[in-house]
C-alpha cells in the first residue's frame, strides 16, 4: 500500500520497548491510534492526519532521509551511526524525548585488572557500531581492528573473536552475565524525534509543526511539577533559588497574613524530598507538589 500523501508519516520501531514508548508518547500528545495487529506495518491516527509506519530501527533514518516519512522516532545511537556514513545531512533532530536511554561503551573481560585507552592499540574490538567506534578511536589516536557484528557482540571475547567489545549498555546485566565490565564510554543515547530535510509543502509543514508542539508539551511535562507553597516575603529570594528549574514564579499576597505570600511555580526538573526539606528550612510551609497533565510551551 502506497503512503497517503495527504497525511503525515512517522517511522517508529516495529516492536520492543522503544516502539511501545513511542506509541505512548503519541497517545499522550492526544492522538487516538488505531490498533495494529502484530504483523501490521502501518497504523493510523484517527483524530490527526498522521500514519505510523513500523520498521526496523536501523531503517528509520533511511525512511526519514529519503522523505518517505516526514518524521521518525529513533535512538540517537542508530541515528549517529547512519549519519556518519552520509556526505551531507539529510535529516535534523528536533526533540530529545527522554526515554530509551542507553550508552555505547567499551567493555572487557572482568579478569582485566587495569585499563587505559592505550591498551586498545593493536587489539580487536567487536561492535555493531563500526563508524562510531572508528571515530572514537581516531579521536584518541588509537589504532585497532574493528570486527563488525550484527548481534551477540558480548559473546566475542568468550569465542575468541575479539578481546574487547563496544556495545550498547542500559542496565549492564547482559555484560555481567557474560563476565564483562565497562572500561570506557563512547556515546550516550536516548530516543529523539527527527524530521526530513526533503522539501515538504506548506500544509504538511503546518501539520508537522502542530504535532511537534504537542510532543514538546508532553516532554516538557514528563518531569515537570507544579509547586504551590506559602512563605514570608523575606524568604522569597532563598526559596526562588531552591526551586528546581523554575522561571519567575507567581507570587500572590495572602489575605489576613501581612508579609506572607503564596508562591506558584512550574519546576522543569525533578522535585525530590530533599528539595522539599530545603524549602521548608528556608521558611516555606503548606508545600504542595502536583503533576502537570498538559502544558503548551
C-alpha positions as CSV (number, residue, x, y, z in Angstrom):
1,X,0.0,0.0,0.0
2,X,1.5,3.4,-1.0
3,X,1.6,6.2,1.5
4,X,-1.3,8.6,1.6
5,X,0.4,11.9,0.6
6,X,-2.4,13.9,2.3
7,X,-1.2,12.7,5.7
8,X,2.0,12.9,7.7
9,X,4.0,9.8,8.2
10,X,6.2,8.9,11.1
11,X,8.5,5.9,11.2
12,X,8.9,4.1,14.6
13,X,10.5,0.9,15.7
14,X,8.4,-2.2,14.8
15,X,8.4,-3.8,18.2
16,X,10.1,-3.7,21.6
17,X,10.2,-1.2,24.4
18,X,11.1,1.8,22.2
19,X,8.1,1.0,20.0
20,X,5.8,0.9,23.0
21,X,7.2,4.1,24.4
22,X,6.9,5.9,21.0
23,X,3.2,5.0,20.7
24,X,2.6,6.1,24.3
25,X,4.2,9.4,23.5
26,X,1.8,9.9,20.6
27,X,-1.2,8.9,22.8
28,X,0.0,11.4,25.4
29,X,0.0,14.0,22.7
30,X,-3.7,13.4,22.2
31,X,-3.6,11.0,19.3
32,X,-6.1,8.2,19.1
33,X,-4.2,5.3,17.4
34,X,-5.9,2.5,15.6
35,X,-4.9,-0.8,16.9
36,X,-2.4,-2.5,14.6
37,X,-2.1,-6.3,14.6
38,X,1.1,-8.0,15.5
39,X,2.3,-8.3,11.8
40,X,0.9,-5.0,10.6
41,X,3.4,-2.5,9.2
42,X,1.2,0.6,9.5
43,X,-1.3,2.2,11.8
44,X,-3.4,5.4,11.6
45,X,-4.2,8.2,14.0
46,X,-8.0,8.6,13.9
47,X,-8.1,12.2,15.1
48,X,-5.0,13.6,13.4
49,X,-3.7,13.4,9.8
50,X,-0.8,11.0,10.8
51,X,0.1,7.5,9.7
52,X,2.6,5.3,11.6
53,X,5.0,3.1,9.8
54,X,6.6,0.2,11.8
55,X,10.1,-0.7,10.6
56,X,13.4,-1.9,11.8
57,X,15.2,0.7,14.0
58,X,18.2,0.9,11.6
59,X,15.8,1.6,8.7
60,X,14.2,4.6,10.3
61,X,17.0,7.1,9.4
62,X,16.7,5.9,5.7
63,X,12.9,6.4,5.7
64,X,13.3,9.9,7.0
65,X,16.3,10.9,5.0
66,X,14.6,9.8,1.8
67,X,11.4,11.7,2.7
68,X,9.2,8.5,2.7
69,X,8.3,9.6,6.2
70,X,8.4,13.2,7.2
71,X,9.2,12.3,10.8
72,X,10.8,9.5,12.8
73,X,11.4,8.4,16.4
74,X,14.8,6.6,16.8
75,X,17.6,6.1,19.2
76,X,20.5,8.6,18.8
77,X,22.9,5.7,18.6
78,X,21.2,4.4,15.4
79,X,20.9,7.9,14.0
80,X,24.6,8.8,14.7
81,X,25.9,5.6,13.1
82,X,23.8,6.2,10.0
83,X,24.8,9.9,9.8
84,X,28.5,9.1,9.9
85,X,28.0,7.3,6.6
86,X,26.5,10.4,4.8
87,X,28.3,13.0,2.9
88,X,25.8,15.7,3.8
89,X,22.9,16.0,6.4
90,X,19.6,14.6,5.2
91,X,17.5,15.0,8.4
92,X,17.6,17.1,11.5
93,X,17.0,16.2,15.2
94,X,14.2,18.3,16.5
95,X,13.5,17.0,20.0
96,X,15.0,14.8,22.7
97,X,12.3,12.5,24.1
98,X,13.7,11.5,27.5
99,X,13.2,7.7,27.1
100,X,15.1,4.8,25.6
101,X,18.3,6.0,27.4
102,X,21.4,3.8,27.0
103,X,25.1,4.2,26.4
104,X,27.6,2.8,23.9
105,X,30.6,1.6,25.9
106,X,33.8,-0.3,25.6
107,X,33.8,-3.5,27.7
108,X,36.4,-6.1,28.6
109,X,36.6,-9.3,30.5
110,X,36.2,-8.8,34.2
111,X,39.6,-10.5,34.7
112,X,41.3,-7.5,33.3
113,X,42.9,-5.9,36.4
114,X,43.8,-2.5,34.8
115,X,42.7,-0.5,31.8
116,X,43.9,2.6,29.9
117,X,42.8,3.6,26.4
118,X,46.3,2.9,25.1
119,X,45.6,-0.8,25.8
120,X,43.2,-0.8,22.8
121,X,46.1,-0.3,20.4
122,X,46.6,-3.3,18.2
123,X,43.6,-5.1,19.7
124,X,40.4,-6.5,18.0
125,X,37.2,-4.8,19.1
126,X,33.8,-6.3,18.2
127,X,30.9,-4.0,17.7
128,X,27.6,-3.3,15.8
129,X,28.6,0.4,15.6
130,X,31.8,0.4,13.5
131,X,31.6,4.1,12.4
132,X,31.1,5.4,15.9
133,X,33.8,3.2,17.3
134,X,36.2,4.3,14.4
135,X,35.5,7.9,15.3
136,X,36.2,7.2,19.0
137,X,39.5,5.5,18.2
138,X,40.6,8.2,15.8
139,X,39.9,11.0,18.2
140,X,42.2,9.3,20.7
141,X,44.9,8.3,18.3
142,X,44.3,4.6,18.8
143,X,44.8,2.0,16.0
144,X,42.8,-1.2,16.5
145,X,41.0,-3.7,14.3
146,X,37.2,-3.3,14.3
147,X,35.2,-6.5,14.0
148,X,31.7,-5.8,12.8
149,X,28.9,-8.0,14.3
150,X,25.2,-7.7,13.9
151,X,24.3,-9.3,17.2
152,X,25.5,-11.2,20.2
153,X,28.5,-8.9,20.5
154,X,29.0,-9.8,24.1
155,X,30.0,-13.3,23.1
156,X,33.0,-12.2,21.1
157,X,35.6,-12.4,23.9
158,X,34.4,-15.8,25.0
159,X,34.6,-17.1,21.4
160,X,38.0,-15.6,20.9
161,X,36.7,-13.2,18.1
162,X,37.9,-10.1,19.9
163,X,39.4,-9.2,23.3
164,X,37.2,-6.0,23.7
165,X,33.7,-5.2,22.7
166,X,31.9,-1.9,22.0
167,X,28.2,-2.3,22.7
168,X,25.0,-0.7,24.0
169,X,24.5,-0.8,27.7
170,X,21.4,0.1,29.7
171,X,21.5,-1.9,33.0
172,X,24.7,-3.7,32.5
173,X,23.1,-7.1,33.3
174,X,24.0,-8.6,29.9
175,X,27.6,-7.7,30.3
176,X,27.8,-9.1,33.8
177,X,26.2,-12.3,32.7
178,X,28.9,-12.7,30.2
179,X,31.8,-11.9,32.5
180,X,32.4,-8.4,31.1
181,X,32.8,-5.0,32.7
182,X,32.7,-1.4,31.2
183,X,36.1,0.2,30.8
184,X,35.3,3.3,28.7
185,X,32.4,5.5,27.4
186,X,31.8,6.1,23.8
187,X,28.3,7.7,23.3
188,X,25.2,8.5,25.4
189,X,21.9,7.9,23.7
190,X,18.2,8.4,24.1
191,X,15.2,8.4,21.8
192,X,14.9,11.5,19.6
193,X,12.4,12.9,17.1
194,X,13.8,13.6,13.7
195,X,12.4,15.2,10.5
196,X,13.4,15.0,6.9
197,X,15.3,17.8,5.1
198,X,13.5,17.0,1.9
199,X,11.1,19.8,0.9
200,X,7.6,19.4,2.1
201,X,4.6,21.6,1.2
202,X,3.1,24.2,3.5
203,X,0.2,22.1,4.5
204,X,2.4,19.2,5.6
205,X,4.8,21.7,7.4
206,X,1.8,23.1,9.3
207,X,0.8,19.6,10.4
208,X,4.3,18.7,11.4
209,X,4.6,21.9,13.5
210,X,1.3,21.1,15.2
211,X,2.5,17.6,16.1
212,X,5.9,18.8,17.3
213,X,4.2,21.4,19.5
214,X,2.1,18.7,21.1
215,X,5.2,16.4,21.6
216,X,7.2,19.3,23.1
217,X,4.3,19.8,25.5
218,X,4.4,16.2,26.6
219,X,8.2,16.0,27.0
220,X,8.1,19.3,28.9
221,X,5.7,17.9,31.5
222,X,7.4,14.5,31.8
223,X,9.4,15.6,34.9
224,X,7.8,19.0,35.5
225,X,5.8,19.6,38.6
226,X,3.6,22.4,39.7
227,X,4.6,23.6,43.2
228,X,2.4,25.8,45.5
229,X,3.6,27.0,48.9
230,X,3.3,29.7,51.4
231,X,6.2,31.7,52.7
232,X,7.2,35.0,54.3
233,X,8.2,37.7,51.8
234,X,11.6,37.8,53.4
235,X,12.3,34.2,52.3
236,X,11.3,34.7,48.7
237,X,14.9,35.1,47.4
238,X,16.1,31.9,49.1
239,X,13.0,29.9,48.1
240,X,13.3,31.0,44.4
241,X,16.9,29.9,44.4
242,X,15.9,26.4,45.7
243,X,13.0,25.8,43.3
244,X,14.5,23.4,40.6
245,X,14.3,24.8,37.1
246,X,11.6,27.4,37.9
247,X,11.4,30.7,36.0
248,X,9.7,33.8,37.5
249,X,7.3,32.1,40.0
250,X,3.9,33.7,40.5
251,X,3.7,35.5,43.9
252,X,0.3,36.4,45.5
253,X,-0.2,38.2,48.8
254,X,-2.0,36.1,51.5
255,X,-5.2,37.7,52.8
256,X,-5.1,38.3,56.5
257,X,-1.4,37.4,56.8
258,X,0.6,40.6,56.2
259,X,4.2,39.9,55.0
260,X,3.3,36.4,53.7
261,X,2.7,35.3,50.2
262,X,1.6,32.2,48.2
263,X,4.2,31.1,45.6
264,X,3.3,29.1,42.5
265,X,5.9,27.7,40.1
266,X,6.4,25.2,37.3
267,X,9.6,23.3,38.1
268,X,11.1,21.7,35.0
269,X,13.4,19.5,36.9
270,X,12.8,16.6,39.3
271,X,11.5,17.6,42.7
272,X,12.9,15.3,45.4
273,X,12.2,15.0,49.1
274,X,15.5,16.8,49.8
275,X,14.1,19.8,47.7
276,X,11.0,20.0,49.9
277,X,13.2,19.8,53.1
278,X,15.3,22.7,51.8
279,X,12.2,24.7,51.0
280,X,10.8,24.1,54.5
281,X,14.1,25.0,56.1
282,X,14.1,28.3,54.1
283,X,10.7,29.2,55.5
284,X,8.1,27.6,53.2
285,X,5.0,25.9,54.5
286,X,1.9,24.2,53.2
287,X,4.0,22.9,50.2
288,X,2.0,21.1,47.5
289,X,3.7,19.3,44.6
290,X,1.3,18.3,41.7
291,X,1.8,16.6,38.4
292,X,1.1,18.5,35.2
293,X,-1.1,16.7,32.6
294,X,-0.6,19.1,29.7
295,X,1.5,22.2,29.0
296,X,1.8,24.2,25.8
297,X,5.3,25.6,25.6
